[in-house]
Amino acid sequence: MILTGSEILRRVESNEIIISPFLAENINPNSYNFRLGRTMKVYRDEIIDPAKENPVDIIKLDDDGYILQPRKLYLAETIEIMGSTRFVPTYAARSSVARMGMFINLSAPLGDIGFIGRWTIQLFCLHPVKVYFGMNIGQMMFWHTSGEIELYSGKYQNANGPIESRIHIDFKEKINKGLIGSTQLRSGEIVL
């Protein structure tokens, strides 16, 4: 079940949900509006390779805003540090932002229980859209769990700014174990 806005506030006050800095006016009926931070990153190369670390360029938002270009991925940060060791966070664009033709996540709205940090959001727009530091860009929801809780302790924990994909770390581990790029098949694998 999703937490209501008043329950989010209560859980922030009891430190079961972390939102810092917290603005009471950003509470919605069942979510919390979070804001766009100052730093964004864009991949430098045209081809992004999951087997290696990919170089990025850094963009700093000034007070005049920045115009996002269509069909270009921008990794941005939230101002707020958010997360919980008790509730599962998910996020989405505010409907007002979506109505401008902008996405703030492409396919990864689910956070891990136990992740606490600044969130990396993936900005993508259908036509040029101007964004500003501090604008309410998305909304975080929190959900009750069922079952034993295992807290996140992965490669993005304590994020402080937008973080580009670290899939190359997993990729190298799988190559070393022969799970990727191997000509040897494990028992029961089906080749199509």
C-alpha positions as CSV (number, residue, x, y, z in Angstrom):
1,M,0.0,0.0,0.0
2,I,1.1,3.5,-0.8
3,L,1.7,6.1,2.0
4,T,-0.5,9.2,2.0
5,G,1.0,12.6,2.3
6,S,0.2,12.9,5.9
7,E,1.8,9.5,6.6
8,I,4.9,10.6,4.7
9,L,5.2,13.6,6.9
10,R,4.7,11.5,10.0
11,R,7.4,9.0,8.9
12,V,9.8,11.9,8.1
13,E,9.3,13.3,11.6
14,S,10.1,9.8,13.0
15,N,13.2,9.4,10.8
16,E,11.7,6.3,9.1
17,I,11.8,8.3,5.8
18,I,14.7,10.6,5.0
19,I,14.0,13.7,2.9
20,S,16.6,16.4,3.4
21,P,16.1,19.3,3.0
22,F,12.4,18.8,3.7
23,L,9.7,21.3,2.6
24,A,6.3,20.8,4.1
25,E,4.7,22.6,1.2
26,N,6.0,19.8,-1.2
27,I,3.7,17.2,0.4
28,N,1.0,15.9,-2.0
29,P,-2.0,13.6,-1.2
30,N,0.2,10.5,-1.7
31,S,3.7,11.7,-2.7
32,Y,6.4,14.3,-2.1
33,N,7.6,16.8,-4.8
34,F,11.3,16.8,-5.2
35,R,13.4,19.4,-6.9
36,L,16.0,19.5,-9.7
37,G,19.6,19.9,-8.5
38,R,22.3,22.0,-10.1
39,T,24.4,19.4,-11.8
40,M,23.6,17.3,-14.9
41,K,25.8,14.9,-16.9
42,V,25.6,13.9,-20.6
43,Y,27.5,11.0,-22.2
44,R,30.3,12.2,-24.4
45,D,30.4,9.3,-26.9
46,E,27.7,8.5,-29.4
47,I,27.8,4.8,-28.5
48,I,27.5,3.8,-24.8
49,D,29.3,0.5,-24.1
50,P,28.1,-1.5,-21.0
51,A,31.5,-3.2,-20.8
52,K,33.4,-0.1,-20.0
53,E,33.1,3.2,-18.0
54,N,31.7,5.8,-20.4
55,P,33.0,9.4,-20.3
56,V,30.6,12.2,-19.5
57,D,30.5,16.0,-19.7
58,I,29.2,18.0,-16.7
59,I,26.6,20.8,-17.1
60,K,26.0,23.2,-14.2
61,L,22.5,24.8,-14.1
62,D,22.7,28.6,-13.5
63,D,19.8,30.7,-12.4
64,D,18.8,31.4,-16.1
65,G,18.0,27.8,-16.7
66,Y,19.1,25.4,-19.3
67,I,17.4,24.2,-22.5
68,L,17.3,20.4,-22.9
69,Q,17.6,19.2,-26.5
70,P,15.3,16.4,-27.9
71,R,16.6,12.9,-28.1
72,K,19.5,13.5,-25.7
73,L,19.8,11.9,-22.3
74,Y,20.6,14.1,-19.4
75,L,21.5,12.6,-16.0
76,A,20.4,15.0,-13.4
77,E,20.4,15.1,-9.6
78,T,17.7,15.8,-7.0
79,I,18.4,18.6,-4.5
80,E,17.0,16.3,-1.8
81,I,18.7,13.3,-0.2
82,M,15.8,10.7,0.0
83,G,15.3,7.2,1.0
84,S,14.1,4.8,3.7
85,T,15.2,1.6,5.5
86,R,11.5,0.7,6.0
87,F,9.6,1.8,2.9
88,V,10.1,1.2,-0.8
89,P,10.5,4.4,-2.8
90,T,9.3,4.9,-6.4
91,Y,9.2,8.1,-8.4
92,A,7.6,9.7,-11.4
93,A,7.5,13.1,-13.1
94,R,5.0,15.6,-11.9
95,S,2.1,15.6,-14.3
96,S,2.8,19.3,-15.1
97,V,6.3,18.3,-16.2
98,A,5.1,15.3,-18.2
99,R,2.6,17.6,-20.0
100,M,5.6,19.6,-21.3
101,G,6.8,16.4,-23.1
102,M,9.6,15.6,-20.7
103,F,10.4,12.3,-19.0
104,I,12.4,12.2,-15.7
105,N,12.9,8.5,-15.8
106,L,13.0,6.2,-18.9
107,S,12.5,2.8,-17.3
108,A,13.8,2.8,-13.7
109,P,11.2,4.3,-11.3
110,L,11.7,1.7,-8.6
111,G,14.2,2.5,-5.8
112,D,15.7,0.0,-3.4
113,I,14.8,-0.1,0.2
114,G,17.8,1.1,2.1
115,F,19.1,3.4,-0.6
116,I,19.6,6.9,0.8
117,G,21.1,9.6,-1.3
118,R,20.5,12.2,-4.0
119,W,18.7,10.5,-6.8
120,T,19.9,10.4,-10.4
121,I,17.0,11.1,-12.7
122,Q,17.1,10.6,-16.4
123,L,15.8,13.7,-18.3
124,F,14.6,13.2,-21.8
125,C,12.3,15.4,-23.8
126,L,10.4,15.3,-27.1
127,H,11.1,18.9,-28.0
128,P,13.3,21.6,-26.4
129,V,12.3,22.2,-22.8
130,K,13.9,24.7,-20.4
131,V,14.6,23.5,-16.9
132,Y,15.6,25.5,-13.8
133,F,17.6,24.7,-10.7
134,G,15.2,24.1,-7.8
135,M,12.1,23.5,-9.9
136,N,9.7,20.8,-8.6
137,I,10.3,18.2,-11.2
138,G,9.2,14.9,-9.8
139,Q,7.3,13.1,-7.0
140,M,8.5,10.4,-4.7
141,M,6.1,7.8,-3.4
142,F,6.7,5.3,-0.5
143,W,5.2,1.8,-0.2
144,H,4.8,-0.7,2.6
145,T,6.8,-3.9,2.3
146,S,5.8,-7.5,2.8
147,G,8.3,-10.0,3.9
148,E,11.8,-9.8,5.3
149,I,13.7,-6.6,4.5
150,E,17.2,-6.8,2.9
151,L,18.7,-3.3,2.7
152,Y,20.3,-2.0,-0.5
153,S,24.1,-1.7,-0.2
154,G,25.0,-1.5,-3.9
155,K,27.3,0.6,-6.1
156,Y,25.0,3.8,-6.0
157,Q,24.6,4.0,-2.2
158,N,25.1,7.5,-0.7
159,A,25.0,9.1,-4.1
160,N,25.8,12.8,-4.1
161,G,25.1,14.1,-7.5
162,P,24.1,12.5,-10.8
163,I,25.9,9.2,-11.3
164,E,26.3,7.7,-14.8
165,S,25.7,4.0,-15.3
166,R,28.0,1.6,-13.4
167,I,26.8,-1.4,-15.3
168,H,30.4,-2.0,-16.4
169,I,31.2,-3.2,-12.8
170,D,28.5,-5.9,-13.1
171,F,29.4,-6.7,-16.7
172,K,33.1,-7.4,-15.8
173,E,32.0,-9.7,-12.9
174,K,29.8,-11.6,-15.3
175,I,32.6,-11.9,-17.9
176,N,35.0,-13.1,-15.2
177,K,32.4,-15.8,-14.2
178,G,31.9,-16.8,-17.9
179,L,28.2,-15.6,-17.9
180,I,28.7,-13.1,-20.7
181,G,30.6,-13.6,-23.9
182,S,31.3,-17.2,-23.1
183,T,31.0,-19.9,-25.7
184,Q,30.4,-22.4,-23.0
185,L,26.8,-23.0,-22.2
186,R,25.6,-23.9,-18.7
187,S,23.4,-27.0,-18.3
188,G,19.8,-26.3,-19.3
189,E,20.5,-23.1,-21.3
190,I,18.5,-22.8,-24.5
191,V,20.1,-21.2,-27.6
192,L,17.8,-19.5,-30.0
